[in-house]
């Protein structure tokens, strides 16, 4: 993120888009844009970008972009979809840039692909009959999940055969909203999706059972009426597909705010309850997106769930107790999104997405020395990592949290962290303040090579190390560079950058 000029906030941008001013320069006319035409508009004062086939004139947005002009200019005059997906996949650009729409890219005609499966085959599957296997060479298709379903007088069970071992609750996401069932299985960077408009109504509860050793997942629904179903329902467009997670749009469900408690003078712990009709566990090191409609514009922001408290060994409540997501959020006095969050009342609802991120539990499971570098609310991904490392990682020798803040009043969960350090000799916490009072006896300053060389040290010469870092973008980028300069490899460093 870069500092924005006064009058260039998100709210200012929304006001500009609603002012009636022509932001495209085309006086409301939409055009078909060729690649040659797009390429001409590649300067700061005249910048067009294509995202998923739609072309936007982002020139007026330059000064409002939190990532800075240089970030936008990387895609100037080109198809910026891939770059956008790497950095901003969660942003609803259709809403944010709708007044900047120039038109569609003109598409060169291509040969229509042959259909892989026919609708009649799909209907057979939804009737509980699997289509006949076509003769084909053994290929990657043999590893793609498949599904079936069966029923009793009172239950409907969808069985997904993932064909891989090690399946667990964090890899299964199930939602049933208004007769629409959506079951997603995460498999590394791909996912398999079952998505159907059910033939008959079902009750709220969704139960998920997993046979980890064989990779079988069962999603069980209770019928509202004990009648025999002739078919499971109507397949949706994404039903029975296996594709890269980044190629799927974000899916949201509404969660109820059940509590809001102060952590510091400007940070609160929000507790959100998932619907009974949702099965969702957020893996360690992953984040979710919250979505709000503000002044008619859809705004989305990422947050990493934490636990409700330290010391740890916290056990998640069972699904029937109401699964909860805890989010530690700093409320900015001029922050449009966090101010709207802070004004939510207990019992209000907010949209929460599926988990995202690329941290893998295996990164920490074999580590001997773990270092967590956090600035401000960059502490949030570290909470579950702390818990997991101390409770589950048998090889762990040392776990150090180096926590950077401006003042003592800004330190999140200070007492709990100090208590944990006293209880577990493997854990050490070091607070570093950039604006301390005269009475502060601890470390002062900002992240630096000398400070990291003092605290980030292997417990023995060849010990396996993991260093996680999270905070404002400059903090994270500088920290990673210092660590590389100190000789730590890319594989030993994980930067949380959502």
C-alpha positions as CSV (number, residue, x, y, z in Angstrom):
1,X,0.0,0.0,0.0
2,X,1.1,3.6,-0.7
3,X,-0.1,6.8,1.1
4,X,-2.9,8.5,-0.9
5,X,-3.2,12.2,-1.4
6,X,-5.9,14.0,0.7
7,X,-9.3,13.6,-1.0
8,X,-8.4,10.3,-2.6
9,X,-10.0,7.8,-0.2
10,X,-12.3,4.9,-1.1
11,X,-15.3,7.1,-0.1
12,X,-14.0,9.9,-2.4
13,X,-13.7,7.4,-5.3
14,X,-17.3,6.2,-4.7
15,X,-18.5,9.9,-4.7
16,X,-16.7,10.5,-8.0
17,X,-18.3,7.5,-9.6
18,X,-21.7,8.7,-8.6
19,X,-21.2,12.3,-9.6
20,X,-22.3,11.7,-13.2
21,X,-18.8,12.8,-14.5
22,X,-17.8,10.9,-17.7
23,X,-14.9,8.8,-16.5
24,X,-14.3,6.9,-19.8
25,X,-14.1,9.8,-22.1
26,X,-16.6,8.1,-24.4
27,X,-19.7,9.9,-23.3
28,X,-21.5,6.7,-22.3
29,X,-20.8,4.9,-25.6
30,X,-19.5,1.3,-25.3
31,X,-17.1,0.1,-27.9
32,X,-15.5,-3.1,-29.0
33,X,-11.7,-2.9,-28.4
34,X,-9.1,-4.6,-30.5
35,X,-5.7,-5.6,-29.1
36,X,-4.1,-2.9,-31.2
37,X,-6.4,-0.2,-29.8
38,X,-5.9,-1.4,-26.2
39,X,-2.1,-1.3,-26.6
40,X,-2.3,2.4,-27.5
41,X,-3.6,3.4,-24.1
42,X,-0.5,2.5,-22.0
43,X,0.4,5.8,-20.3
44,X,-0.4,7.2,-16.8
45,X,-2.5,10.0,-18.4
46,X,-4.2,7.5,-20.7
47,X,-4.4,4.0,-19.3
48,X,-6.8,1.2,-20.3
49,X,-6.7,-2.3,-18.8
50,X,-8.5,-5.5,-19.8
51,X,-9.8,-7.8,-17.1
52,X,-11.7,-10.9,-18.1
53,X,-12.6,-9.6,-21.5
54,X,-13.8,-6.2,-20.3
55,X,-11.8,-3.0,-20.9
56,X,-11.6,-0.2,-18.3
57,X,-10.2,3.3,-18.6
58,X,-8.4,3.4,-15.2
59,X,-6.8,6.8,-15.8
60,X,-9.2,8.6,-13.3
61,X,-8.6,5.8,-10.7
62,X,-4.8,6.1,-10.7
63,X,-4.6,8.5,-7.7
64,X,-7.2,6.5,-5.7
65,X,-5.5,3.1,-6.1
66,X,-4.2,2.0,-2.6
67,X,-1.4,-0.1,-4.4
68,X,-0.1,3.0,-6.2
69,X,0.1,4.1,-9.8
70,X,3.1,1.9,-10.6
71,X,1.1,-1.3,-9.7
72,X,-1.7,-0.3,-12.2
73,X,0.8,0.6,-14.9
74,X,2.2,-3.0,-14.9
75,X,-1.0,-3.9,-16.9
76,X,-1.4,-0.7,-18.9
77,X,-2.5,-1.3,-22.4
78,X,-2.7,-5.1,-21.9
79,X,-4.8,-8.0,-20.6
80,X,-4.2,-7.6,-16.8
81,X,-6.3,-10.6,-15.7
82,X,-3.4,-12.8,-14.5
83,X,-1.8,-9.9,-12.7
84,X,-5.1,-8.9,-11.2
85,X,-5.7,-12.5,-10.0
86,X,-2.3,-12.7,-8.3
87,X,-2.9,-9.5,-6.3
88,X,-6.6,-8.5,-6.3
89,X,-8.7,-11.6,-7.1
90,X,-11.0,-10.7,-4.2
91,X,-11.8,-7.2,-5.4
92,X,-15.2,-6.7,-7.1
93,X,-13.8,-4.7,-10.0
94,X,-17.1,-4.7,-11.8
95,X,-18.6,-2.7,-9.0
96,X,-15.5,-0.5,-8.3
97,X,-14.8,0.3,-12.0
98,X,-18.3,0.1,-13.5
99,X,-18.2,3.9,-14.5
100,X,-14.9,3.3,-16.2
101,X,-16.1,0.6,-18.5
102,X,-15.0,1.2,-22.1
103,X,-16.4,-2.0,-23.6
104,X,-15.5,-5.6,-24.5
105,X,-12.4,-7.0,-26.1
106,X,-13.1,-8.1,-29.7
107,X,-12.6,-11.8,-29.8
108,X,-11.0,-13.7,-32.6
109,X,-13.2,-16.7,-33.7
110,X,-11.9,-20.0,-32.4
111,X,-13.1,-23.6,-33.1
112,X,-15.8,-24.6,-30.6
113,X,-14.4,-27.2,-28.2
114,X,-15.9,-30.7,-28.2
115,X,-18.3,-31.3,-25.3
116,X,-16.8,-33.6,-22.8
117,X,-20.0,-34.8,-21.3
118,X,-23.6,-34.5,-22.5
119,X,-26.6,-33.2,-20.6
120,X,-28.2,-36.6,-20.8
121,X,-25.2,-38.1,-19.1
122,X,-25.4,-35.4,-16.4
123,X,-29.0,-36.2,-15.9
124,X,-28.3,-39.8,-15.5
125,X,-25.8,-39.0,-12.8
126,X,-28.3,-36.8,-11.0
127,X,-30.8,-39.7,-11.1
128,X,-28.3,-41.8,-9.2
129,X,-26.9,-43.7,-12.2
130,X,-23.4,-43.2,-13.3
131,X,-22.7,-42.9,-17.0
132,X,-21.0,-45.7,-18.9
133,X,-17.3,-45.2,-18.9
134,X,-15.9,-44.3,-22.3
135,X,-12.9,-46.2,-23.5
136,X,-9.9,-44.1,-22.9
137,X,-6.3,-44.4,-21.9
138,X,-5.5,-44.2,-18.2
139,X,-4.9,-40.5,-17.6
140,X,-5.2,-37.7,-15.1
141,X,-9.0,-38.1,-15.4
142,X,-8.6,-41.2,-13.3
143,X,-7.5,-39.0,-10.4
144,X,-10.4,-36.5,-10.8
145,X,-13.0,-36.9,-8.1
146,X,-16.5,-38.3,-8.9
147,X,-19.7,-38.4,-6.9
148,X,-22.9,-40.4,-6.4
149,X,-25.9,-40.1,-4.1
150,X,-28.4,-42.2,-2.2
151,X,-31.3,-41.8,0.1
152,X,-33.2,-43.2,3.0
153,X,-36.8,-42.3,4.1
154,X,-35.4,-39.2,5.9
155,X,-31.9,-38.5,4.6
156,X,-30.1,-37.6,1.3
157,X,-26.4,-38.4,1.2
158,X,-24.0,-37.2,-1.5
159,X,-20.8,-39.2,-1.6
160,X,-17.7,-37.7,-3.2
161,X,-14.9,-40.0,-4.0
162,X,-11.7,-37.8,-3.9
163,X,-9.3,-40.7,-4.8
164,X,-6.7,-39.3,-2.5
165,X,-5.7,-40.0,1.1
166,X,-5.4,-37.4,3.9
167,X,-8.7,-35.8,3.3
168,X,-9.8,-33.7,6.4
169,X,-12.5,-31.3,7.6
170,X,-10.5,-28.2,6.4
171,X,-10.6,-29.4,2.8
172,X,-14.4,-29.8,2.6
173,X,-16.7,-26.8,2.3
174,X,-20.4,-27.4,2.2
175,X,-23.3,-24.9,2.0
176,X,-27.0,-25.5,1.5
177,X,-28.9,-22.2,0.8
178,X,-32.6,-22.2,-0.3
179,X,-32.5,-25.7,-1.8
180,X,-29.2,-25.0,-3.5
181,X,-26.4,-27.4,-2.4
182,X,-22.8,-26.5,-3.0
183,X,-20.0,-28.9,-1.9
184,X,-16.4,-28.1,-2.7
185,X,-13.4,-30.3,-2.1
186,X,-10.0,-28.6,-2.0
187,X,-7.2,-30.7,-3.5
188,X,-3.9,-28.7,-3.4
189,X,-4.4,-25.8,-5.9
190,X,-7.5,-27.4,-7.5
191,X,-11.0,-28.0,-6.3
192,X,-13.9,-30.3,-7.2
193,X,-17.4,-28.9,-7.0
194,X,-20.8,-30.4,-6.7
195,X,-23.5,-27.7,-7.2
196,X,-27.2,-28.6,-7.5
197,X,-30.6,-27.1,-7.2
198,X,-32.2,-29.8,-5.1
199,X,-35.4,-31.5,-6.2
200,X,-37.1,-31.0,-2.8
201,X,-36.6,-28.9,0.3
202,X,-34.3,-30.0,3.1
203,X,-33.7,-28.9,6.7
204,X,-31.0,-26.5,7.8
205,X,-28.5,-28.9,9.2
206,X,-25.6,-30.1,7.0
207,X,-23.5,-33.0,8.3
208,X,-20.1,-33.9,6.8
209,X,-18.4,-37.3,7.4
210,X,-14.9,-38.0,6.1
211,X,-13.2,-41.4,5.7
212,X,-9.6,-40.0,5.7
213,X,-7.8,-43.2,4.7
214,X,-9.8,-43.7,1.5
215,X,-10.6,-40.1,0.8
216,X,-14.4,-40.5,0.8
217,X,-16.6,-37.5,1.8
218,X,-20.2,-37.8,2.7
219,X,-22.5,-34.7,2.8
220,X,-25.8,-35.6,4.5
221,X,-29.0,-33.6,4.4
222,X,-32.3,-34.1,6.3
223,X,-35.4,-34.2,4.1
224,X,-38.2,-31.8,5.1
225,X,-40.7,-34.4,3.9
226,X,-40.2,-38.1,4.1
227,X,-40.9,-38.7,0.4
228,X,-38.9,-40.6,-2.3
229,X,-36.8,-38.4,-4.5
230,X,-36.7,-39.4,-8.2
231,X,-33.6,-37.3,-8.8
232,X,-31.1,-35.2,-6.7
233,X,-31.9,-32.1,-8.6
234,X,-30.9,-29.8,-11.5
235,X,-27.1,-29.4,-12.1
236,X,-25.7,-25.8,-12.1
237,X,-23.1,-24.7,-14.6
238,X,-20.1,-25.4,-12.3
239,X,-21.5,-28.8,-11.2
240,X,-19.2,-31.8,-11.4
241,X,-16.1,-29.7,-12.4
242,X,-12.5,-29.9,-11.4
243,X,-10.5,-26.8,-11.9
244,X,-7.9,-24.5,-10.4
245,X,-9.1,-22.7,-7.2
246,X,-8.1,-19.4,-8.6
247,X,-10.4,-19.9,-11.6
248,X,-13.4,-20.1,-9.3
249,X,-15.2,-17.0,-8.1
250,X,-15.4,-16.4,-4.4
251,X,-18.4,-17.9,-2.7
252,X,-20.0,-16.1,0.3
253,X,-22.5,-17.0,3.0
254,X,-24.1,-14.7,5.5
255,X,-22.8,-15.0,9.1
256,X,-24.3,-13.5,12.2
257,X,-22.4,-11.2,14.5
258,X,-22.7,-12.7,18.0
259,X,-20.2,-10.6,20.0
260,X,-17.8,-7.7,19.6
261,X,-15.2,-7.1,22.4
262,X,-12.4,-4.5,22.8
263,X,-8.8,-5.8,22.5
264,X,-7.0,-2.4,22.5
265,X,-8.0,1.2,22.1
266,X,-8.6,0.8,18.3
267,X,-8.9,-3.0,17.8
268,X,-11.8,-5.3,18.4
269,X,-12.5,-9.0,18.3
270,X,-15.5,-9.9,16.2
271,X,-17.2,-13.3,16.7
272,X,-19.3,-14.4,13.7
273,X,-21.5,-17.5,13.7
274,X,-21.7,-19.6,10.6
275,X,-25.1,-20.8,9.5
276,X,-26.2,-24.3,10.5
277,X,-26.3,-25.1,6.8
278,X,-22.6,-24.5,6.4
279,X,-19.6,-26.7,7.0
280,X,-16.4,-24.6,7.0
281,X,-13.1,-24.8,8.9
282,X,-10.6,-22.1,8.1
283,X,-7.1,-23.7,7.9
284,X,-4.1,-22.2,9.7
285,X,-2.5,-19.3,7.8
286,X,-5.5,-18.8,5.5
287,X,-7.8,-15.8,5.4
288,X,-11.4,-15.0,4.5
289,X,-13.0,-12.0,2.8
290,X,-15.7,-9.9,4.3
291,X,-18.1,-8.2,1.9
292,X,-20.3,-5.1,2.6
293,X,-22.4,-2.9,0.3
294,X,-21.4,0.7,1.1
295,X,-23.0,3.6,-0.7
296,X,-24.2,1.2,-3.4
297,X,-20.7,-0.2,-4.0
298,X,-19.6,-3.7,-3.1
299,X,-16.4,-3.5,-1.0
300,X,-14.4,-6.6,0.0
301,X,-11.5,-6.9,2.5
302,X,-9.4,-9.8,3.6
303,X,-9.0,-10.8,7.3
304,X,-7.3,-13.8,8.9
305,X,-9.3,-15.6,11.6
306,X,-7.8,-16.0,15.1
307,X,-8.7,-18.0,18.2
308,X,-10.9,-16.4,20.9
309,X,-8.1,-16.2,23.4
310,X,-4.6,-17.3,24.5
311,X,-3.2,-19.4,26.2
312,X,-4.2,-21.9,23.7
313,X,-5.3,-25.5,23.2
314,X,-8.6,-24.0,22.2
315,X,-11.1,-26.6,21.0
316,X,-13.5,-25.5,18.3
317,X,-17.2,-26.0,19.2
318,X,-19.0,-28.7,17.5
319,X,-21.2,-27.8,14.5
320,X,-24.3,-28.1,16.6
321,X,-23.0,-25.6,19.1
322,X,-22.6,-23.1,16.2
323,X,-19.3,-23.0,14.5
324,X,-17.7,-19.5,14.9
325,X,-15.1,-17.4,13.2
326,X,-13.1,-14.9,15.3
327,X,-11.6,-11.8,13.6
328,X,-9.3,-9.3,15.2
329,X,-9.9,-6.0,13.3
330,X,-8.3,-2.6,13.7
331,X,-10.9,0.1,13.4
332,X,-9.6,3.1,11.4
333,X,-11.1,6.5,12.2
334,X,-11.2,7.3,8.4
335,X,-11.6,3.7,7.2
336,X,-14.8,3.4,5.3
337,X,-14.9,-0.4,5.6
338,X,-13.9,-0.8,9.3
339,X,-16.2,2.0,10.3
340,X,-19.1,0.2,8.7
341,X,-18.0,-3.0,10.5
342,X,-17.9,-1.2,13.8
343,X,-21.4,0.0,13.4
344,X,-22.8,-3.5,13.0
345,X,-25.1,-4.4,15.8
346,X,-25.2,-7.8,17.6
347,X,-27.5,-10.0,15.5
348,X,-26.6,-8.3,12.2
349,X,-25.3,-10.3,9.3
350,X,-22.2,-10.0,7.1
351,X,-21.0,-12.0,4.1
352,X,-18.0,-14.2,4.7
353,X,-16.1,-16.0,1.8
354,X,-14.5,-19.4,1.5
355,X,-10.9,-19.4,2.9
356,X,-8.1,-18.3,0.6
357,X,-4.3,-18.3,0.8
358,X,-1.3,-20.5,0.0
359,X,0.1,-21.4,3.5
360,X,0.4,-25.2,3.9
361,X,0.5,-26.9,7.3
362,X,3.3,-29.1,6.1
363,X,5.6,-26.0,6.1
364,X,5.5,-25.9,9.9
365,X,5.1,-29.6,10.8
366,X,8.7,-30.6,10.4
367,X,10.3,-27.3,11.7
368,X,12.6,-27.1,14.7
369,X,12.9,-23.4,14.9
370,X,9.9,-21.1,14.1
371,X,10.1,-17.3,14.0
372,X,7.0,-15.2,13.7
373,X,7.6,-11.5,12.6
374,X,4.4,-9.5,13.0
375,X,3.6,-5.8,12.8
376,X,0.3,-4.6,14.2
377,X,-2.6,-6.7,13.1
378,X,-0.1,-8.7,11.1
379,X,-0.2,-10.7,14.3
380,X,-3.5,-12.4,13.3
381,X,-2.1,-15.2,11.1
382,X,0.4,-16.0,13.9
383,X,-2.3,-16.8,16.4
384,X,-3.2,-20.2,15.0
385,X,0.4,-20.9,14.0
386,X,1.4,-20.4,17.6
387,X,-1.3,-22.8,18.8
388,X,-0.5,-25.4,16.2
389,X,3.3,-25.3,16.7
390,X,3.2,-25.6,20.5
391,X,0.5,-28.3,20.5
392,X,1.2,-30.4,17.5
393,X,4.8,-30.0,16.2
394,X,6.8,-32.6,18.0
395,X,10.1,-31.5,16.4
396,X,9.8,-27.9,17.7
397,X,12.7,-26.6,19.8
398,X,12.1,-22.8,19.7
399,X,9.2,-20.6,18.8
400,X,9.9,-16.8,18.8
401,X,7.4,-14.0,18.2
402,X,9.0,-10.7,17.3
403,X,6.1,-8.2,17.6
404,X,6.4,-4.7,16.1
405,X,4.1,-1.9,17.2
406,X,4.1,1.9,17.6
407,X,3.3,2.1,21.3
408,X,2.6,-0.1,24.3
409,X,-1.1,0.6,24.0
410,X,-1.1,-0.9,20.5
411,X,0.2,-4.4,21.6
412,X,-2.5,-7.0,21.0
413,X,-3.0,-9.6,23.7
414,X,0.2,-8.6,25.5
415,X,-0.7,-10.1,28.8
416,X,-1.7,-13.4,27.3
417,X,1.5,-13.6,25.2
418,X,3.6,-13.0,28.3
419,X,1.6,-15.6,30.3
420,X,2.2,-18.1,27.5
421,X,5.9,-17.4,27.5
422,X,6.0,-18.2,31.2
423,X,4.0,-21.4,30.8
424,X,6.0,-22.9,27.8
425,X,9.8,-22.6,27.8
426,X,9.9,-23.2,24.1
427,X,8.1,-19.9,23.4
428,X,9.6,-16.4,23.6
429,X,8.0,-13.1,22.8
430,X,10.0,-9.9,22.0
431,X,8.1,-6.6,21.7
432,X,9.6,-3.8,19.6
433,X,8.2,-0.3,19.7
434,X,8.8,2.5,17.1
435,X,7.2,5.3,19.3
436,X,7.9,4.2,22.9
437,X,7.5,6.3,26.1
438,X,10.5,7.2,28.3
439,X,9.6,4.4,30.6
440,X,9.8,1.6,27.9
441,X,12.7,-0.8,28.8
442,X,12.3,-3.1,25.8
443,X,13.6,-2.9,22.2
444,X,13.0,0.2,20.2
445,X,13.0,1.0,16.4
446,X,11.7,-0.6,13.3
447,X,12.5,-3.8,11.4
448,X,16.2,-3.9,10.5
449,X,18.9,-6.4,9.5
450,X,20.7,-5.9,12.8
451,X,17.6,-6.5,14.8
452,X,16.7,-9.7,12.9
453,X,20.3,-11.0,13.1
454,X,20.0,-10.6,16.9
455,X,16.8,-12.5,17.3
456,X,16.5,-14.9,14.3
457,X,19.1,-17.6,15.0
458,X,19.1,-21.4,14.5
459,X,19.1,-23.4,17.7
460,X,21.8,-25.6,16.1
461,X,23.8,-25.4,12.9
462,X,21.5,-27.3,10.5
463,X,18.2,-27.0,12.2
464,X,15.1,-26.7,10.1
465,X,13.8,-23.2,10.2
466,X,10.5,-21.5,9.2
467,X,10.2,-17.7,9.3
468,X,6.7,-16.2,8.9
469,X,6.2,-12.5,8.4
470,X,3.1,-10.3,8.2
471,X,2.3,-6.6,8.4
472,X,2.0,-3.6,6.1
473,X,3.5,-4.2,2.7
474,X,6.8,-2.2,3.2
475,X,7.4,-4.0,6.5
476,X,6.9,-7.4,4.8
477,X,9.0,-6.6,1.8
478,X,11.9,-5.1,3.8
479,X,11.8,-8.0,6.3
480,X,12.0,-10.6,3.5
481,X,14.9,-8.8,1.9
482,X,16.8,-8.6,5.2
483,X,16.2,-12.3,5.9
484,X,17.5,-13.2,2.4
485,X,20.6,-11.0,3.0
486,X,21.1,-12.9,6.3
487,X,21.3,-16.1,4.3
488,X,17.8,-17.6,4.8
489,X,16.4,-19.4,1.7
490,X,13.1,-18.6,0.0
491,X,11.8,-22.0,1.2
492,X,12.5,-21.0,4.8
493,X,10.4,-17.8,4.6
494,X,6.7,-17.4,4.2
495,X,5.2,-13.9,3.7
496,X,1.5,-13.4,4.3
497,X,0.5,-10.8,1.7
498,X,-3.3,-10.8,1.3
